[in-house]
Structures are given as C-alpha cells and as structure tokens.
C-alpha cells in the first residue's frame, strides 16, 4: 500500500509519499522495491499514485489538456487494463495530481473505477490514510482557530509525521519519503532529503507538532 498526501498552504502545496512498492505473488511470495511515487509529467503535472505497479505510467498515458480529459482517459485505460477485476472492485487506483496554471495551483484527487475528479481544498490522503486524515483535520482546524498560517516547514513536519506513524502500523508503507513543494509563482522545490532526515527522529517531530498545534491552547 501507499500513503500519499497533498497539503495546502497559503500560496503553495506540498506533495509527499512513501517509497515502498510491494508486489504480491502467489508463486514467489511478496517482495518490495524502492520507487519514486511523485513524478513530474510534461512540465505541468505532479502526480502521486496509490495502487498496483504501473499506476504512474497509466497516468502518463492519460495526460490531457484538462482535468476532465485526464479522468475520462484514466477510466478508459483502467477498464481496458483490468476488465473483470475492475468490475469486482479489485486493483483499486488512486491519484492526487497538481497543476500550476496562471499563478494558481489546482490539486485534484481521482479514484477508480470512474475517476471523477474532486478538488483538494486543504489536504487529502490516499492509500493507508485513515489515521492521517483524522490527524490532519485536527491540525488544520487548530491552525484556523489560532489564525496561524501553515508554513512550508510545518507541512514538511506534518508529512513526515503522518508517513512515519503509518509505516509503524502498515508493513506496506516505508522506505523513506519523497516530497516536493509547488508554489503559485511556478517554483518547484524538492524537499525529500530534508523530510527523510526528519523521519529519523519521529519523537522530536511529534513534540514539535504538539507544541505548534495541540498545546498552549
């Protein structure tokens, strides 16, 4: 499984995902490899994917001019690729993708089988994200109550904490983190190395998050 996250700030978005891809095999047993789940496509989209191997490649094949172009193509490719499995609800695919256009970042979530697009207003998770969704909802509510704008460093801490905590409970999540910051002015900054350093000290990260968003109410 995967944990991938999109986190919005005032004029930027952070996309983050773990790097473990697990392949299931009835003959040779399960095994995992390290992969990059965040990918830039055509200098316009950044995509993170949760699902079977080849999910990002399918998104690349579905690249289109608009969100609706992409999602309709994804649905066609998904149905053609999995056929009977798709009708039974197997091989679930989920995508979060971001596009910087005219000084604005559009962030969209789409899931199989129909891939109807939904806009991401504050945060979104895909994959093993139930626990993280609850935690992030609390953080965003607290930041609004305190009228405190989330900074890029805040979002790096949050992504690190969510993925590291999920990895402790889900053996299919892990092997480090990829993360990229996208700004409305078109800048892109890979912060994978910094976030990966943070994950090595999860107790310190948890304490910092508590100080920022939980304590001192």
Backbone as a ProteinNet text record, in pm:
[ID]
protein_1_A
[PRIMARY]
XXXXXXXXXXXXXXXXXXXXXXXXXXXXXXXXXXXXXXXXXXXXXXXXXXXXXXXXXXXXXXXXXXXXXXXXXXXXXXXXXXXXXXXXXXXXXXXXXXXXXXXXXXXXXXXXXXXXXXXXXXXXXXXXXXXXXXXXXXXXXXXXXXXXXXXXXXXXXXXXXXXXXXXXXXXXXXXXXXXXXXXXXXXXXXXXXXXXXXXXXXXXXXXXXXXXXXXXX
[TERTIARY]
85.2	0	88.8	28.1	96.7	32	109.9	48.4	101.3	12.5	46.7	-41.7	15.9	-50.6	-34.8	-140.9	-133.6	-173.1	-87.3	-111.2	-103.6	-206.8	-209.9	-165.5	-84.5	-55.2	-121.9	-81.3	-147.4	-123.8	-1.4	28.2	119.5	108.1	193	122.9	172.9	122.2	241.5	232.8	333.4	271.5	337.6	301.2	406.5	362.6	457.2	403.7	496.3	457.8	571.8	537.7	642	700.1	802.9	874.6	870.3	790.6	787.2	676.9	714.8	617.8	624	511.8	506.1	436.6	500	442.4	399.5	276.1	220.1	228.3	279.2	295.1	256.9	171.4	129.1	234.4	331.1	433.3	565.5	610.7	741.6	733.7	611.9	597.1	598	565.8	561.5	702.8	726.7	855.2	833.1	923.8	907.5	1031.1	1009.6	1117.3	1100.1	1206.3	1201.2	1174.5	1071	1032.6	1003.4	1001.7	961.3	816.1	729	586	538.1	624.9	591.9	668.5	597.5	662	607.4	697.1	656.2	626	513.3	470.8	448.9	523.5	507.7	523.3	604.1	632.8	506.4	400.2	274.4	213.9	219.9	155.4	258.8	229.2	298.4	194	225.5	127.6	184.1	101.4	132.9	23.3	60.2	-34.3	-30.5	-147.2	-159.3	-233.6	-177.3	-241	-137.4	-173.4	-78.8	37.5	141.1	256.9	212.7	271.9	237.3	133	90.9	-12.9	31.8	155.5	203.8	214.2	257.6	265.9	128.5	23.9	-110.4	-153.6	-117	-149.7	-80.2	44.3	119	47.5	-3.3	-75.1	-205.5	-260.8	-389.3	-373.5	-251	-227.5	-313.5	-377.6	-464.9	-460.6	-537	-532.9	-608.1	-711.2	-792.2	-806.3	-854.7	-878.5	-977.4	-1083.2	-1183.3	-1124.9	-1035.4	-968.4	-892.4	-817.8	-735.7	-822.1	-925	-1004.2	-1083.8	-1133.1	-1206.2	-1111.6	-989.2	-891.4	-847.8	-832.6	-796.7	-902.5	-1028.1	-1136.6	-1131.8	-1107.1	-1099.2	-981.3	-864.5	-745.5	-761.3	-821	-841.4	-932.6	-1042.8	-1137.1	-1073.1	-994.5	-930.3	-822	-751.2	-637.1	-680.9	-784.4	-820.7	-949.1	-1033.2	-1153	-1231.5	-1231.5	-1313.9	-1276.3	-1145.2	-1101.7	-1160.8	-1167.7	-1222.6	-1368.8	-1445.5	-1587.4	-1609.5	-1511.7	-1523.8	-1462.9	-1416.2	-1362.3	-1219.5	-1150	-1010.5	-920.8	-793.7	-694.3	-737.7	-761.8	-800.3	-683.7	-712.8	-613.5	-661.5	-568.4	-598.4	-486.1	-523.2	-425.9	-453	-345.3	-352.4	-259.2	-307.8	-219.8	-240.6	-132.1	-130.8	-81.1	-142.7	-101.3	-91	20.4	37.5	-4.9	-105.3	-159.1	-205.5	-152.2	-191.2	-185.1	-70.2	-45.1	-140.7	-187	-276.4	-243	-252.9	-225	-357.3	-387.2	-504	-460.8	-523.4	-492.1	-618.3	-604.8	-720.9	-696	-800.8	-796.8	-890	-848.1	-931.4	-908.2	-1017.2	-1008.4	-1083.3	-1035.9	-1103.3	-1239.2	-1334.3	-1319.6	-1351.8	-1422.1	-1469.7	-1380.7	-1298.1	-1201.3	-1266.9	-1387.3	-1447.6	-1356.6	-1319.5	-1224.9	-1288.8	-1214.7	-1259.4	-1144.3	-1176.7	-1074.6	-1030.4	-900.4	-844.1	-833.3	-911.6	-916.3	-812.4	-787.6	-691.2	-590	-638.2	-547.3	-621.5	-543.7	-602	-498.9	-546.5	-458.8	-515.3	-428.4	-470.7	-387.5	-441.1	-371.9	-406.4	-306.6	-327.1	-340.5	-447	-450.8	-554.2	-630	-741	-694.7	-589.9	-540	-485.2	-413.6	-356.6	-464.6	-574.6	-683.6	-740.3	-762.8	-815.3	-717.5	-591.2	-489.1	-477.1	-472.7	-457.9	-579.3	-696.9	-817.8	-806.3	-756.4	-739.3	-637	-525.6	-421.3	-473.1	-541.9	-593.4	-699.1	-782.8	-881.9	-814.1	-711.1	-638.8	-567.8	-509.5	-439.5	-537	-658.9	-760.2	-804.8	-826.1	-868.2	-764.8	-639.3	-531.4	-487.7	-551.2	-516.2	-366.6	-319.2	-177.7	-161.6	-94.6	-71.8	31.3	-1.4	92.3	207.4	329.4	448.9	496.6	586.6	644.4	709.6	777.9	840.3	736	622.5	514.1	466.8	447.3	395.2	496.2	624.9	727	717.7	701.1	687.7	563.6	452.6	327.3	337.1	394.8	406.2	496.9	605.1	698.3	629.7	555.7	489.8	385.2	302.4	195.4	251.6	352.6	405.8	483.8	560.9	638.6	547.2	438.8	345.8	269.5	231.5	161.1	251.9	380	474.9	491.7	472.2	484	372.4	259	143.2	114.9	168.4	141.3	273.4	297.8	424.6	442.5	337	347.3	384.3	404.8	442.8	582.6	669.4	802.5	906.8	1033.4	1149.6	1173.9	1140.8	1170.3	1053.4	1078.3	973.6	1025.7	939	960.5	866.5	914.2	829.5	871.9	773.6	800.8	706.9	761.4	683	658.4	534.4	495.7	439.7	491.6	448.1	367.1	277.2	190.1	266.9	385.4	464.1	541.9	520.5	583	706.7	755.1	874.2	841.4	939.6	928.5	1052.9	1033.1	1145.2	1131.3	1223.2	1223.6	1280.1	1206.7	1249.4	1258.5	1275	1279.6	1390	1507.7	1621.5	1595.6	1540.5	1514	1407.3	1300.1	1193.8	1244.3	1328.2	1382.9	1472	1543.3	1621.3	1529.6	1418.8	1325.3	1267.7	1240.5	1173.1	1257.5	1388.3	1476.2	1461.1	1392.1	1372	1223.7	1140.7	995.9	946.4	1014.8	970.4	987.2	1097.6	1118.5	1014	983.7	884.1	748.2	711.4	582.4	574.4	685.8	687.4	672.1	738.3	727.8	585	521.4	384.2	290.5	311.9	229	243.6	365.4	387.8	317.9	318	261	109.1	48.6	-93.2	-180	-120.2	-201.6	-193.5	-72.4	-56.9	-78.6	-71.6	-79.5	-207	-318.8	-443.6	-489.2
-118.9	0	123.9	238.4	366.6	462.5	556.5	675.3	794.2	864.1	985.6	1098.2	1218	1331.8	1455.9	1534.6	1670	1765.7	1863	1960	2100.6	2180.3	2317.6	2418.2	2514.6	2633.1	2751.7	2872.9	2991.9	3006.5	2987.3	3001.8	2890.3	2773.9	2660.8	2531	2422.1	2288.3	2196	2107.6	2003.4	1869.1	1795.1	1657.3	1565.7	1461.3	1368.8	1227	1130.6	989.3	903.8	787	692.2	631.8	548.5	499.9	347.9	279.8	133.7	87.1	3.3	-60.4	-209.9	-266.4	-409.3	-482.2	-585.5	-668.3	-801.6	-839.5	-962.2	-1072.8	-1187.8	-1300.3	-1430.1	-1507.3	-1635.9	-1743.4	-1719.8	-1821.4	-1793.8	-1667.7	-1635.4	-1560.6	-1534.7	-1462.2	-1311.7	-1237.7	-1092	-1034	-928.5	-860.5	-712.8	-630.1	-486	-425.6	-315.4	-239.5	-93	-15.8	127.8	200.6	282.6	354.2	500.1	583	722.7	733.3	774.1	779.4	918.6	1016.9	1151.9	1177	1217.7	1234.4	1356.3	1431.1	1543.8	1492.6	1536.8	1492.8	1614.9	1620.8	1727.6	1867.1	1879.9	2010.5	2082.1	2007.1	2070.2	2003.7	1872.7	1799.3	1728.5	1725.8	1635.7	1537.4	1409.2	1307.8	1214.9	1179.3	1072.3	968.1	841.6	735	627.1	567.5	450.5	344.2	224.8	117.9	20.6	-61.1	-161.3	-97.6	-175.3	-127.4	-77.6	33.1	89	199.5	238.2	340.6	473.2	515.2	642.7	636.1	521.3	506.9	520.5	470.1	483.4	629.4	703.7	845.5	918.4	882.3	945.6	922.9	802.5	771.9	850.2	888.3	959.1	1110.6	1159.5	1303.9	1378.5	1484.4	1563	1709.8	1788.8	1933.1	1978.9	1905	1944.1	1827.3	1857.9	1753.5	1650.6	1696.9	1603	1515.8	1570.4	1488.6	1374.1	1408	1308.8	1201.7	1242.8	1145	1053.8	1105.8	1019.2	917.7	960.1	867.6	763.5	805.9	710.4	601.3	639.4	541.5	442.5	491.5	403.6	306.5	359.5	275.2	171.6	213.6	123.6	7.8	39	-65.3	-161.4	-106.7	-191.1	-278.3	-225	-297.4	-410.1	-383.6	-480	-557.3	-506.3	-576.1	-637.7	-771.6	-838.3	-797	-778.5	-739.9	-604.6	-511.9	-379.8	-389.4	-475.4	-488.3	-544.6	-618.4	-673.5	-582.4	-467.8	-372.5	-399.3	-489.6	-517.7	-415.3	-418.5	-329.8	-182.6	-139.8	-0.8	92.2	199	301.3	435.7	512	646.4	739.3	860.1	959.5	1093	1162.9	1305.7	1373.9	1475.5	1544.1	1694.6	1766.1	1911.5	1976.2	2088.3	2165.4	2312.6	2374.9	2518.9	2588.9	2674.4	2739.2	2879.8	2977.7	3119	3158.3	3134.3	3174	3106.4	2988.4	2914.1	2766	2697.6	2554.9	2479.2	2400.4	2314.4	2176.6	2129	1996.9	1912.2	1792.3	1708.1	1566	1504.9	1363.1	1287	1168.5	1084.4	938.6	859.1	719.9	629.3	505.3	408.1	370.3	323.5	289.9	405.2	509.2	613	736.3	755.8	864.6	1003.1	1017.7	1150.3	1243.1	1359	1446.9	1521.8	1536.3	1620.5	1712.6	1838.9	1939.8	1929.8	1944.4	1939.1	2081.8	2113.6	2249.6	2274.5	2176.1	2195.2	2080.4	1956.6	1842.3	1721.1	1622.3	1496.2	1386.5	1265.9	1149.3	1039	955.2	835.5	718.9	599.1	482	457.9	426.5	393.7	522	598.2	733.6	765.9	666.5	698.3	770.6	718.1	779.8	918.8	933.4	1063.1	1166.1	1123.2	1215.8	1277	1195.8	1246.5	1345.9	1310.5	1396.3	1528.9	1523	1645.1	1735.6	1677.2	1757.5	1838.5	1775.3	1845	1958.3	1932.9	2034.5	2154.7	2130.6	2241.6	2321	2253.2	2324.1	2411.5	2357.6	2435.2	2555.2	2537.7	2649.4	2761.1	2725	2827	2898.4	2821.8	2882.4	2982.5	2947.6	3032.6	3137.8	3135.9	3228.9	3222.2	3100.3	3075.8	3012.3	3080.6	3026.5	2912.4	2803.9	2692.9	2728.2	2704.4	2735.8	2610	2627.2	2507.4	2413.1	2467.2	2381.3	2304.5	2369.1	2299.7	2179.2	2200.8	2093.2	1979.5	2013.6	1908.8	1823	1887.9	1814.7	1725.5	1780	1705.2	1582.4	1600.3	1486.5	1379.4	1422.2	1328.9	1249.2	1319.2	1254.2	1153.5	1194	1106.1	978.9	993.3	875.7	786.3	845.8	763.6	687.6	751.5	684.4	573.3	598.5	495.5	376.1	402.6	294.6	201.3	254.3	170	66	95.9	7.5	-69.1	-21.8	-83.1	-122.8	-253.1	-302.1	-273.9	-228.6	-196.8	-50.3	25.4	166.7	183.4	259	282.1	311	282.9	302.4	448.3	539.5	680.1	757.9	885	976.5	1058.1	1076.8	1176.7	1292.9	1414.5	1531.3	1645.8	1721.4	1837.4	1950.6	2070.9	2191.6	2261.6	2295.1	2367.7	2503.3	2609	2745	2804.5	2896.2	2956	3032.2	3083.1	3157.6	3065.8	2934.5	2839.8	2771	2813.6	2748.8	2606.9	2519.3	2382.1	2349.8	2292.3	2263.4	2122.3	2034.8	1900.6	1906.6	1854.2	1859.2	1717.5	1619.8	1480.3	1456.2	1513.1	1488.6	1542.4	1663.1	1721.6	1642.9	1604.8	1528.6	1391.7	1329.4	1198.7	1207.1	1318.6	1337.7	1349.2	1421.2	1437.6	1305.1	1216.3	1091.3	1004.6	1028.8	951.3	990	1098.5	1143.1	1174.9	1071	1091.9	1144.7	1110.3	1159.9	1311.4	1362.9	1507.4	1575.5	1514.9	1570.5	1576.6	1467.9	1464.7	1574.6	1598	1702.8	1841.5	1864.9	1993.7	2018.7	1916.3	1931.6	1959.1	1890.2	1914.2	2057.8	2109.4	2247.5	2346.4	2316.9	2409.1	2408.5	2289	2277.3	2217.9	2162.4	2092.3	2158.2	2189.2	2250.6	2401.5	2464.2	2611.9	2667.4	2600.2	2649.1	2773.2
0	0	0	-4.3	-13.2	85.7	135.6	194	116.8	49.7	-23.8	26.2	33.3	96.2	9.8	4.1	-50.3	60.9	89.2	195.8	137.1	161	108.6	213.3	169.3	246.4	178.6	214.5	160.7	10.7	-34.4	-178.1	-228.2	-166.5	-204.3	-166.1	-221.2	-191.6	-173.3	-75.1	-59.4	-94.5	-182.2	-213.3	-152.7	-84.6	-22.2	-33	-40	-46	4.5	57.4	93.7	-34.2	-21.8	-140.6	-156.1	-75.3	-82.3	-177.6	-273	-361.5	-336.6	-295.5	-265	-378	-427.5	-534.1	-473	-498.7	-443.4	-547.2	-505.4	-598.2	-529	-593.1	-535.6	-553.7	-642.1	-670.1	-600.1	-604.5	-547.7	-414.6	-367	-241.8	-263.5	-160.1	-169.5	-159.6	-232.6	-219.3	-246.9	-197.3	-212	-277.1	-344	-406	-368.7	-385.8	-357.9	-489.1	-490.8	-611.9	-578.7	-680.4	-665.5	-710.5	-619	-648.5	-687.8	-675.5	-719.8	-848.9	-951.5	-1081.1	-1153.4	-1216	-1298.3	-1438.4	-1493.3	-1625.4	-1714.3	-1823	-1923.3	-1865.5	-1761.8	-1702	-1656	-1632.3	-1592.1	-1469.9	-1462.9	-1355.1	-1268.6	-1137.8	-1047.4	-997.8	-999.1	-963.7	-857.4	-760.9	-666.8	-680.3	-675.5	-704.8	-598.2	-572.8	-486.3	-564.3	-570.8	-647	-697.8	-793.9	-845.5	-919.3	-937.7	-1012.9	-1149.6	-1192.3	-1322	-1316.1	-1195.5	-1183.9	-1243.5	-1214.5	-1268.2	-1420.2	-1471.8	-1616.7	-1681.5	-1613.9	-1668	-1670	-1564.8	-1561.8	-1676.2	-1700.6	-1808.9	-1943.4	-1963.6	-2088.1	-2097.9	-1984.3	-1982.8	-1985.7	-1996.8	-1989.7	-2091.4	-2044.7	-2132.2	-2096.2	-2168.2	-2150.9	-2026.5	-1985.9	-1871.5	-1774.9	-1654.1	-1555	-1606.1	-1672.9	-1724.3	-1834	-1917.7	-2018.7	-1951.8	-1848.1	-1779.4	-1714.6	-1640.7	-1566.6	-1658.8	-1770.1	-1863.1	-1927	-1957.9	-2016.1	-1912.9	-1787.2	-1682.8	-1670.9	-1673.6	-1662.7	-1778.3	-1899.2	-2016.1	-2003.9	-1966.2	-1954.2	-1844.1	-1733.1	-1619	-1658.9	-1724.3	-1764.5	-1864.9	-1957.5	-2058.4	-1997.2	-1898.9	-1842.2	-1749.8	-1667.9	-1564.6	-1593	-1680.9	-1726.5	-1610.3	-1598.3	-1497.3	-1356.1	-1331.5	-1197.6	-1158.7	-1255.2	-1228.3	-1188.1	-1255.2	-1224.2	-1084.6	-1032.6	-897.8	-791.8	-834.4	-738.3	-697.1	-764.8	-733.6	-801.9	-763.5	-822.6	-812.6	-692.1	-670.4	-703.5	-773.2	-805.8	-752.7	-698.2	-650.8	-694.7	-731.8	-776.2	-707.6	-676.2	-645.7	-744.6	-813.8	-907.1	-898.3	-923	-907.6	-1035.1	-1070	-1186.7	-1147.9	-1185.6	-1164.5	-1292.7	-1281.1	-1400.7	-1365.9	-1435.7	-1416.8	-1268.5	-1208.2	-1069	-969.9	-1003.6	-914.3	-923.3	-808.9	-806.2	-795.9	-896.8	-894.3	-844.8	-736.6	-682.5	-689.6	-746.9	-774.2	-725	-672.5	-636	-729.5	-772.8	-857.4	-819.8	-815.4	-773.1	-870.9	-880.7	-966.1	-902.7	-983.9	-1125.6	-1222	-1172.1	-1264.2	-1267.3	-1162.7	-1157.2	-1165.4	-1109.1	-1105.1	-1025.1	-1077.8	-1008.4	-892.7	-785.2	-673.2	-635.3	-614.1	-584.6	-438.9	-416.1	-280.7	-227.3	-124.2	-70.6	38.9	123.2	232.2	236.8	250.1	249.8	195.8	154.1	107.9	125.6	153.6	162	72.9	21	-49.8	0.8	-16.3	34.2	179.5	259.7	401.1	482.3	456.2	508.4	612.4	663.2	753.3	879.8	943.4	1066.3	1038.1	928.4	893.6	864.6	800.4	769.3	896.1	998.2	1124.9	1187.8	1189.1	1249.6	1174.9	1042.4	963.4	975.9	984.9	1004.8	1132.7	1237.6	1365.4	1351.8	1286.5	1270.8	1192.8	1081.6	1001.5	1077.2	1155.1	1236.5	1340.5	1404	1504.7	1442.5	1326.2	1262.5	1226.2	1184.8	1154.9	1281.6	1389.2	1515.9	1565.8	1551.2	1600.9	1499.3	1382.3	1273.7	1243.8	1238.9	1214.1	1076.7	986.2	853.1	858.8	791.3	783.9	689.4	733.5	655	581.6	482.9	420	520.7	620.5	722.6	802.4	832	901.6	820.7	692.2	608.4	594.8	592.5	590.3	716.3	832.6	958.3	957.2	909.5	908.9	818	699.8	608.2	666.3	726.9	789.5	899.6	985	1097.5	1049.2	954.2	906.1	843.3	760.2	691.3	786.7	876.4	969.7	1065.8	1112.2	1202.7	1130.6	1006.9	930.4	904.4	876.7	849	969	1089.2	1208.2	1215	1152.3	1161.4	1033	922.3	791.7	727.4	718.4	663.9	516.3	448.6	306.6	282.9	390.7	380.4	438.9	370.3	426	320.8	356.4	269.2	234.4	327.2	304.8	248	219.1	173.1	55.3	-42.5	-146.6	-119.5	-140.2	-116.8	-206.9	-255.7	-340.5	-300.6	-294.8	-271.3	-404.2	-431.1	-551.5	-509.9	-571.7	-538	-652.9	-618.4	-719.4	-825.5	-790.4	-889.2	-984.1	-971.3	-1061.8	-1008.5	-892.1	-835.7	-789.6	-798.5	-751.5	-669.3	-555.1	-465.8	-409.8	-447.5	-390.2	-249.1	-151.9	-11.9	46.1	-40.1	4.5	106.1	80.2	169	308.5	316.8	447.2	522.4	452.4	517.3	560.6	479.9	515.4	639.6	655.5	777.7	898.3	881.3	992.5	1040.1	945	980.1	1072.9	1077.2	1163.4	1310.2	1337.1	1474.7	1494.7	1484.4	1487.2	1621.5	1731	1861.9	1870.2	1817.4	1816.5	1728.4	1613.7	1523.8	1591.9	1661	1731.1	1836.1	1907.6	2009.7	1947.2	1834.7	1767.4	1719.6	1663.7	1616	1733.2	1844.2	1961.5	2010.4	2010.6	2052.8	1960.2	1830.2	1732.5	1731.4	1742.7	1712.9	1821.4	1925.8	2025.3	2161.8	2204.9	2337.5	2329.7	2444.4	2455.9	2393.8	2416.1	2360.2	2435.9
[MASK]
+++++++++++++++++++++++++++++++++++++++++++++++++++++++++++++++++++++++++++++++++++++++++++++++++++++++++++++++++++++++++++++++++++++++++++++++++++++++++++++++++++++++++++++++++++++++++++++++++++++++++++++++++++++++++

